[in-house]
Amino acid sequence: MSRLSGFGFMKRGPGEDQFPDDLNDNGLDEIKGLSNLYVPEQQQVSAVADIIDTLQELSFIDSDQYQQLRQQQATKPTGQVEQVAIDSGFVTAEQLLRAKAKMYGLEFRQIAPEKFDKNLFDRVGLELNFVRGNGLCPVYMEDAHLIVATSDPANIFSIEDVKRRSSDEVRVVVCTPDDIERLCQTIQEEEAIDYDVDDIINDMDDVEVIDETEQKDFEDLERMAGQSPVIKFVNYLISNAINSGASDIHIEPRDKSTRIRYRIDGVLFEAKQSPSKMHPALVSRIKIMSNLDISERRLPQDGKVSVIVKGRAIDLRISILPTNRGEKVVIRVLDSKSILRGMEELGMENYHLDEFKNQIAMPNGIFLVTGPTGSGKSTTLYSALSQMDGEHLNISTVEDPVEYELDFCNQVQVIDRIGMDFASALRSLLRQDPDIIMIGEIRDQETAKIAVQAALTGHLVFSTLHTNDAASSVTRLVDIGIDAYLIAASLNGILAQRLVRKICPNCKEHYSVPDNLRMVLEASGVNPDELLHGAGCDNCRGSGYAGRIGIYEMLIVNDAFRDMINRDPSVGSMRRIFREQGCVNLFQDGISKIKSGLTTIDEVLRVTEVTTNE
């Protein structure tokens, strides 16, 4: 409003006089005098920061990238410009979300599924499809506010919908789509378990116990295994193990109970105990699931079964072993989702990752991955194979057993009892015009010789070997019976690896290192006063660890190694030249993980003690 508005003059439309008709000349002169006092109000123009400005303000992009995005903005909608920023490598998806959170005046958070309160989700009255479709989920209470996480802060209508549904004050935070998906999986898991385990065990009171004199009545045993409480309990054990990230389920008979343990991150944890009277029915139910003979209780049996958990197929390998207290069952959980990882997710440092990528790009030769059982060798090899062009290359594997079924290659199962061993399978496979061959394990001379011949005739061969470190693998091949000159000509490289447990992120804290380890750390260039460990919490079952990561050492067979292999392929010579070449060994790679706060000195010493003491 101008300063003339106080005098009551009305503004007229275009073409009309701007002053009243009845003004005389004196009045007009008076107004002209007043006009000298009139200064139009300056409209305050404030530039509204858009996503590009916000990215620069947060230092996610530099000035050159800023100008490039502005040029793109002239021809593309905002959403496409955001995608251009990600595709060009200017920002990550998370950085883009952080910028959006700032634009909308919201806080960006990482949402841990462990803090999720399913009761709040139910109280608001949402459905899983709504959460997935809108990227929006109530998670927990904080300072008398309902925290609602969203991966799409621009979705105002859905946010307002949740606010209307809730009787609490709502505070919206921004998170990643991965966090929302993990919340959805938590909702699915809690909805899937609609029964109480203790109630199931209590329901077993009326189950008939089979005495030694009645064990020929196998029809009764099968009937017990088919009863609903037994089926539910076995289903619970399997689903709970998968949800907990267990690799194995151990069902062990004891005098007065059955002990059930899960192997998580390589360590066994007791999960449950059930009455001993329940044990025969549990074992029989597992036998029925895997098509084993429930009448045979004196001999070991092996089987397999596929199950569906949370919409994905999981393979279970069953091993049953008679003991003095009854049959012990071990169920190996084979989840292809957990084994198929990108190479960047293996935990390799850049110096190892670059060499590994170079090795899998070789046109021919042998690349070995070594380590004990359970050290992640299969995961590493499958990750390498998944990076190859399955559309234009013939990728084939020979395995015993084929644990994970892969779409991008042809897999051959070894069956020793009918003469289909590694050597026989390899000979047939070489007639199938392969480009890439993966051998589950080199166990004998014949398999090793065929692998060497395949490498020398233009094939790229991957395999595993059980040795303590990379350098001793050469000596192992010589011991198997391969001539040193053939090893030198065909071998490209060797990767040795171990798995160490990662520090739990929920209870990570600084701690005082014991005196007996301080000298080891200081000698390795680590400040003992800056180390972290897990104090132990409910999320990690009090262990202080959650998840695992690999530590590696890489031996690249260059001219110096080839000369030494031809002259003296002993373990001592191989290790000496390994050190002389400046290669990073398992312990040194573990130290780098300690410095990064990923694991502890106790874990590194646990898995590398043998190699470091040699």
C-alpha positions in Angstrom: 0.0 0.0 0.0 1.3 3.5 -0.9 1.5 6.4 1.4 -1.5 8.1 -0.3 -3.8 5.4 0.9 -4.3 7.2 4.2 -6.0 10.0 2.4 -8.8 7.8 1.1 -8.3 8.2 -2.6 -9.5 5.3 -4.6 -7.5 3.9 -7.4 -9.4 3.6 -10.7 -9.1 1.3 -13.6 -6.9 1.7 -16.6 -7.9 4.8 -18.7 -9.7 6.4 -15.8 -8.6 9.6 -14.1 -6.5 8.9 -11.1 -7.9 11.8 -9.0 -11.5 12.6 -8.0 -13.5 14.7 -10.5 -14.5 17.4 -8.0 -10.9 18.5 -7.2 -10.2 22.1 -7.8 -6.8 23.5 -8.9 -5.8 24.2 -5.4 -6.6 20.7 -4.4 -4.6 19.5 -7.3 -1.6 21.6 -6.4 -1.8 20.2 -2.9 -1.8 16.7 -4.1 1.2 17.5 -6.4 3.0 18.8 -3.4 2.2 15.7 -1.5 3.5 13.6 -4.4 7.0 14.8 -3.6 6.7 12.9 -0.3 5.5 9.7 -2.0 8.1 6.9 -2.3 6.8 3.6 -3.7 7.4 0.6 -1.5 10.3 -1.5 -2.6 9.1 -5.1 -3.1 11.4 -7.4 -1.2 12.6 -10.0 -3.7 14.0 -13.1 -2.0 15.6 -15.8 -4.1 14.2 -19.1 -3.1 17.0 -21.7 -2.9 16.3 -24.7 -5.1 18.0 -28.2 -4.9 21.0 -27.0 -6.9 21.6 -24.1 -4.6 21.2 -26.4 -1.6 23.7 -28.9 -2.9 26.3 -26.2 -3.3 25.5 -24.7 0.1 26.2 -28.1 1.7 29.4 -28.4 -0.4 28.2 -31.5 -2.1 29.0 -29.9 -5.5 31.6 -27.4 -6.7 31.1 -24.3 -8.8 31.8 -26.1 -12.1 29.2 -28.8 -11.3 26.8 -26.1 -10.2 27.1 -24.4 -13.6 26.6 -27.7 -15.4 23.4 -28.5 -13.5 22.1 -25.0 -14.1 22.6 -25.6 -17.9 20.8 -28.9 -17.6 18.0 -27.2 -15.7 17.2 -24.9 -18.6 16.1 -27.9 -20.7 15.0 -30.5 -18.1 12.5 -30.7 -15.3 13.8 -30.6 -11.7 13.4 -34.4 -11.2 15.6 -35.1 -14.3 18.2 -32.6 -13.1 18.4 -34.5 -9.8 18.9 -37.7 -11.7 21.6 -36.1 -13.9 23.4 -35.1 -10.7 23.5 -38.7 -9.5 24.2 -40.3 -12.9 27.1 -37.8 -13.4 28.7 -38.8 -10.1 28.3 -35.3 -8.7 26.4 -36.5 -5.6 25.1 -39.7 -4.1 21.5 -40.5 -3.6 21.9 -40.0 0.1 23.5 -36.5 -0.4 20.6 -35.6 -2.6 18.2 -36.6 0.2 20.1 -34.6 2.7 19.8 -31.6 0.5 16.1 -32.1 0.1 15.7 -32.4 3.9 17.4 -29.1 4.3 15.2 -27.5 1.7 12.1 -28.6 3.5 13.5 -27.7 6.9 13.6 -31.3 8.1 16.2 -33.4 9.9 18.0 -36.2 8.0 18.4 -39.4 10.1 19.5 -43.0 9.7 16.7 -45.2 11.0 17.7 -48.3 12.8 15.1 -51.1 12.5 15.9 -52.2 16.1 14.2 -48.9 17.4 11.1 -49.5 15.3 7.9 -49.7 17.4 5.4 -51.9 15.6 2.6 -50.9 18.1 2.8 -47.3 16.8 2.5 -48.5 13.2 -0.6 -50.5 14.2 -2.0 -47.6 16.2 -1.8 -45.2 13.3 -3.6 -47.8 11.2 -1.3 -48.0 8.1 -0.8 -50.9 5.8 2.5 -52.2 4.4 1.6 -51.3 0.9 1.1 -47.7 2.0 4.5 -47.6 3.6 6.2 -49.1 0.5 4.2 -47.0 -2.0 4.8 -43.7 -0.3 8.1 -44.2 1.4 6.6 -43.1 4.7 6.5 -44.9 8.1 6.0 -44.0 11.8 8.9 -45.4 13.7 9.1 -44.5 17.4 8.2 -41.8 20.1 10.7 -39.1 21.0 10.1 -36.2 23.4 6.3 -36.8 23.2 6.4 -36.7 19.4 5.7 -39.4 17.0 8.7 -39.7 14.7 7.6 -40.3 11.1 10.4 -41.2 8.6 10.0 -40.4 4.9 12.2 -41.0 1.9 10.1 -38.5 -0.1 9.8 -35.2 1.8 7.9 -33.7 -1.2 5.0 -36.1 -0.7 3.0 -33.6 1.4 -0.4 -35.2 1.0 0.8 -38.6 2.4 2.6 -36.8 5.3 -0.6 -34.9 6.1 -2.6 -38.1 5.9 -0.4 -39.7 8.6 -0.7 -36.6 10.8 -4.5 -36.8 10.6 -4.5 -40.4 11.6 -2.2 -39.9 14.6 -3.4 -38.6 17.9 0.2 -37.6 18.8 2.2 -34.6 17.7 4.1 -35.7 14.6 7.7 -34.8 13.8 8.8 -35.7 10.2 12.4 -36.8 9.5 14.0 -37.7 6.2 15.7 -41.1 5.7 16.9 -43.2 2.8 14.7 -45.6 0.8 16.8 -48.5 2.1 15.9 -47.5 5.7 12.2 -47.6 4.7 12.6 -51.0 3.1 14.3 -52.4 6.2 11.4 -51.1 8.3 9.0 -52.9 5.8 11.0 -56.1 6.3 10.7 -55.7 10.1 6.9 -55.3 9.8 6.7 -58.5 7.6 8.8 -60.5 10.1 6.7 -59.4 13.1 3.5 -60.1 11.2 4.7 -63.5 10.0 5.3 -64.9 13.6 1.7 -65.0 14.9 2.3 -67.6 17.5 4.1 -67.8 20.9 6.9 -70.4 21.0 6.3 -71.1 24.7 2.7 -71.8 24.0 3.7 -74.2 21.3 6.0 -76.1 23.7 3.2 -76.2 26.3 0.9 -77.7 23.7 3.3 -80.7 23.5 2.0 -82.2 26.7 -0.3 -84.6 24.9 2.4 -85.8 22.5 3.1 -89.5 22.9 6.7 -90.3 23.8 8.1 -93.2 21.9 9.9 -95.7 24.1 12.8 -97.8 22.9 10.5 -100.8 22.7 8.1 -99.0 20.5 10.5 -97.4 18.0 9.3 -99.7 15.2 5.9 -97.9 15.2 7.1 -95.4 12.6 3.6 -94.5 11.6 3.1 -92.9 15.1 6.4 -91.1 14.7 5.3 -89.6 11.4 1.9 -88.7 12.9 3.7 -86.8 15.7 5.9 -85.0 13.2 2.8 -83.9 11.3 1.0 -82.4 14.3 0.5 -78.6 14.1 2.7 -77.6 17.2 5.7 -79.4 15.8 5.3 -78.0 12.3 4.9 -74.5 13.8 8.0 -74.9 16.0 10.2 -76.1 13.2 8.9 -73.2 11.0 9.7 -70.8 13.8 13.2 -72.1 14.2 13.9 -71.7 10.5 12.3 -68.3 10.0 13.9 -66.9 13.2 17.3 -68.2 12.1 17.0 -66.6 8.7 15.8 -63.3 10.1 18.7 -63.3 12.6 21.2 -63.8 9.8 22.3 -67.3 10.9 24.3 -69.5 8.6 23.6 -72.8 10.5 21.0 -74.2 12.9 22.2 -76.8 15.4 19.6 -79.0 17.1 21.4 -81.0 19.7 19.8 -83.7 22.1 20.7 -83.5 25.7 19.6 -85.6 28.7 16.7 -83.4 29.8 16.3 -81.0 26.9 17.1 -80.2 23.3 19.5 -77.3 22.8 19.0 -75.2 19.7 21.9 -72.9 18.6 22.4 -70.5 15.7 25.7 -69.8 14.1 25.8 -66.0 13.6 28.9 -64.3 12.2 30.8 -67.5 12.6 30.0 -68.0 16.3 27.4 -70.2 17.9 24.7 -68.7 20.1 22.1 -70.5 22.1 18.7 -69.5 20.7 16.2 -71.8 22.5 15.7 -75.0 24.6 12.8 -77.4 24.2 11.8 -80.4 26.2 13.6 -83.7 25.4 10.3 -85.4 24.7 9.9 -83.0 21.7 13.2 -84.0 20.1 12.1 -87.2 18.1 9.2 -85.3 16.6 11.4 -82.4 15.6 13.9 -84.6 13.9 11.2 -86.6 12.1 9.5 -83.4 10.9 12.9 -82.2 9.4 13.3 -85.6 7.8 9.9 -85.5 6.2 10.6 -82.0 4.9 13.8 -83.1 3.2 12.5 -86.5 2.0 14.8 -88.6 4.3 14.0 -92.0 5.8 12.3 -91.4 9.2 12.8 -95.1 10.1 16.6 -94.9 9.8 18.0 -93.7 13.1 21.4 -95.5 13.1 23.1 -94.1 10.1 24.0 -90.5 9.1 21.7 -88.9 6.5 21.9 -85.8 4.3 19.2 -84.0 2.4 18.0 -80.7 1.2 14.8 -78.6 1.1 13.7 -75.3 -0.3 11.5 -72.9 1.6 10.0 -69.5 1.0 10.8 -66.8 3.6 9.7 -63.2 3.1 9.0 -63.9 -0.5 12.4 -65.3 -1.4 13.6 -68.8 -1.9 16.0 -70.2 0.7 17.8 -73.5 0.3 18.4 -75.6 3.4 21.0 -78.4 3.6 20.2 -81.0 6.2 22.8 -83.2 8.0 21.6 -85.8 10.6 24.2 -87.6 12.7 23.3 -90.3 15.4 24.8 -89.6 18.8 24.6 -91.3 22.1 21.7 -89.1 23.2 19.8 -89.2 19.9 20.1 -87.7 16.4 21.8 -84.4 16.1 20.6 -82.1 13.2 22.5 -79.3 11.5 20.7 -77.2 9.0 22.9 -75.1 6.7 21.0 -71.9 5.5 21.9 -71.0 1.9 20.6 -67.6 1.0 21.6 -66.4 -2.5 20.7 -62.9 -1.4 23.5 -62.9 1.2 26.2 -64.4 -1.1 25.7 -62.4 -4.2 27.4 -59.1 -3.4 29.0 -56.4 -5.4 32.8 -56.5 -5.4 32.9 -53.2 -3.5 30.9 -54.9 -0.7 33.6 -57.6 0.0 35.5 -55.2 2.3 38.7 -55.1 0.1 40.9 -52.1 0.4 41.5 -50.2 -2.8 44.9 -51.7 -3.4 43.4 -55.2 -3.3 40.2 -54.4 -5.1 42.1 -52.9 -8.1 44.3 -56.0 -8.4 41.3 -58.3 -8.1 39.5 -56.5 -10.9 42.6 -56.8 -13.0 42.8 -60.6 -12.3 39.2 -61.3 -13.3 39.8 -59.4 -16.6 42.6 -61.7 -17.6 42.0 -63.7 -20.9 43.4 -66.9 -19.4 45.3 -68.5 -16.5 44.4 -69.7 -13.0 43.3 -67.5 -10.1 43.1 -69.2 -6.7 41.2 -68.2 -3.6 42.5 -69.8 -0.4 41.4 -70.0 3.2 39.8 -72.4 5.7 36.1 -73.5 5.5 33.8 -70.7 6.2 36.2 -67.9 5.2 34.0 -66.5 2.4 35.8 -68.0 -0.6 32.6 -68.9 -2.4 31.2 -65.4 -1.9 34.3 -63.9 -3.4 34.3 -66.2 -6.4 30.6 -65.7 -7.1 31.0 -61.9 -6.8 33.8 -62.2 -9.4 31.7 -64.3 -11.8 28.7 -62.0 -11.4 30.8 -59.1 -12.8 31.4 -61.0 -16.1 29.4 -60.7 -19.3 27.2 -63.8 -19.0 25.4 -62.8 -22.2 28.5 -63.2 -24.4 30.6 -65.6 -22.3 30.1 -69.3 -21.5 30.6 -69.3 -17.7 30.5 -72.8 -16.2 31.2 -74.2 -12.7 31.9 -77.6 -11.2 30.9 -77.7 -7.5 30.4 -80.2 -4.6 27.7 -79.4 -3.8 26.0 -76.7 -5.8 24.9 -74.7 -2.8 23.7 -71.5 -4.6 21.9 -71.6 -7.9 23.0 -68.8 -10.2 21.2 -67.6 -13.3 24.2 -66.3 -15.1 26.2 -69.5 -15.4 26.0 -73.3 -15.9 26.5 -75.3 -12.8 27.6 -79.0 -12.6 27.0 -81.0 -9.5 29.8 -83.5 -8.5 28.4 -87.0 -7.6 31.2 -89.2 -6.4 29.1 -92.3 -5.9 28.5 -92.6 -9.7 32.0 -91.6 -10.7 31.1 -88.0 -11.5 34.0 -86.4 -9.6 35.8 -83.1 -10.3 38.1 -84.5 -12.9 35.3 -86.3 -14.9 33.1 -83.2 -14.8 36.0 -81.0 -15.9 36.9 -83.2 -18.8 33.3 -83.1 -20.1 33.0 -79.4 -19.4 36.0 -78.6 -21.6 34.1 -80.1 -24.5 31.3 -77.6 -23.9 33.3 -74.6 -25.3 33.7 -72.7 -22.0 35.2 -69.3 -21.6 35.3 -69.1 -17.8 35.5 -72.1 -15.5 35.1 -72.1 -11.8 36.2 -75.3 -9.9 34.7 -75.6 -6.4 38.0 -77.0 -5.0 41.3 -78.5 -6.3 41.6 -81.6 -4.2 43.7 -84.0 -6.2 46.4 -84.3 -8.8 44.0 -85.1 -11.7 41.8 -82.1 -11.1 44.8 -79.9 -10.7 46.4 -81.1 -14.0 43.1 -80.6 -16.0 42.8 -77.1 -14.5 46.4 -76.2 -15.5 45.8 -77.6 -19.0 42.6 -75.6 -19.4 44.5 -72.4 -18.3 47.3 -73.1 -20.8 44.8 -73.6 -23.6 43.1 -70.2 -23.3 40.6 -70.6 -20.5 40.3 -68.4 -17.4 40.0 -70.8 -14.4 39.0 -69.9 -10.9 39.2 -72.3 -8.0 39.7 -72.6 -4.2 42.5 -74.3 -2.2 42.8 -75.0 1.5 46.0 -73.3 2.7 47.0 -70.9 5.5 48.2 -68.1 3.3 48.7 -67.1 -0.3 52.4 -68.0 -0.5 51.9 -71.6 0.7 49.5 -72.3 -2.2 52.3 -72.7 -4.7 53.9 -75.3 -2.5 50.6 -77.1 -2.1 50.2 -77.4 -5.8 53.7 -78.9 -6.0 52.9 -81.3 -3.3 49.7 -82.4 -5.2 51.9 -83.3 -8.1 52.0 -80.4 -10.5 55.4 -79.6 -12.1 56.8 -76.2 -11.0 57.2 -75.0 -14.6 53.5 -75.6 -15.3 52.5 -73.7 -12.2 54.7 -70.8 -13.2 53.3 -70.7 -16.7 49.6 -71.0 -15.7 49.1 -69.3 -12.3 48.1 -65.6 -12.5 47.4 -64.8 -8.8 46.3 -66.1 -5.4 44.0 -64.4 -2.9 44.0 -65.5 0.7 41.2 -64.4 3.0 39.6 -64.6 6.4 36.4 -63.2 7.9 36.5 -61.0 11.0 33.5 -59.8 13.0 32.6 -56.1 12.7 32.1 -54.0 15.8 28.4 -53.5 16.5 27.5 -49.9 15.5 24.9 -49.7 18.3 27.3 -50.1 21.2 30.6 -49.0 19.7 32.8 -47.1 22.2 36.4 -46.3 23.0 38.1 -48.7 25.4 41.4 -49.3 27.1 43.4 -51.9 25.3 45.0 -54.6 27.6 48.7 -54.2 28.2 49.7 -57.4 26.4 48.2 -56.1 23.2 49.6 -52.5 23.4 53.0 -53.5 22.1 51.6 -55.4 19.2 49.5 -52.4 18.2 52.2 -49.9 18.6 54.6 -52.0 16.6 52.0 -52.0 13.8 51.6 -48.2 13.8 48.3 -48.1 15.7 47.6 -45.8 18.6 46.1 -48.0 21.3 44.3 -45.1 22.9 42.1 -44.5 19.8 40.6 -47.9 19.4 37.0 -48.9 19.5 35.1 -52.0 20.5 31.5 -53.1 21.1 30.4 -52.9 24.7 27.6 -55.4 24.1 23.9 -54.8 23.7 20.6 -56.5 22.8 21.1 -56.0 19.1 24.4 -58.0 19.1 23.4 -60.5 21.7 25.9 -59.0 24.1 28.8 -60.0 21.9 29.9 -56.5 20.8 30.0 -57.6 17.1 27.4 -57.5 14.3 28.2 -58.7 10.8 31.5 -59.7 9.2 34.0 -58.3 6.8 36.9 -59.9 4.9 40.6 -59.3 5.4 42.8 -60.3 2.4 46.3 -60.8 1.0 47.0 -60.9 -2.7 49.9 -62.6 -4.4 50.3 -61.6 -8.1 52.5 -64.0 -10.0 55.0 -61.6 -11.8 58.3 -62.5 -13.3 60.1 -62.5 -10.0 57.6 -65.0 -8.6 57.8 -67.2 -11.7 61.6 -67.3 -11.4 61.4 -68.3 -7.8 58.7 -71.0 -8.5 61.0 -72.6 -11.1 64.1 -72.4 -8.8 62.7 -73.1 -5.3 58.9 -73.4 -4.8 59.3 -74.0 -1.0 57.0 -72.3 1.5 60.0 -70.3 3.0 61.1 -69.0 -0.4 57.5 -68.0 -1.5 56.9 -66.1 1.8 60.3 -64.4 1.6 59.7 -63.1 -1.9 56.1 -62.2 -0.9 57.6 -59.9 1.8 60.3 -58.6 -0.6 57.7 -57.5 -3.1 56.0 -55.4 -0.4 52.7 -57.3 -0.5 50.2 -56.6 2.3 49.6 -59.7 4.3 46.4 -60.8 6.2 47.6 -59.3 9.5 48.5 -55.9 7.9 45.2 -55.8 6.1 43.5 -56.5 9.4 45.4 -53.6 11.0 43.9 -51.3 8.4 40.4 -52.5 9.3 41.2 -51.8 13.0 42.4 -48.2 12.2 39.1 -47.7 10.3 37.1 -48.7 13.4 35.6 -51.7 11.7 37.0 -54.5 13.9 39.2 -55.2 16.9 42.7 -56.5 17.5 41.2 -59.5 19.2 39.4 -60.5 16.0 42.4 -60.0 13.8 44.6 -62.1 16.0 42.0 -64.8 16.2 42.0 -65.4 12.5 45.6 -64.6 11.6 47.5 -66.0 14.6 48.7 -69.1 12.7 50.0 -67.2 9.7 51.6 -64.4 11.7 53.5 -66.8 14.0 55.0 -68.7 11.1 
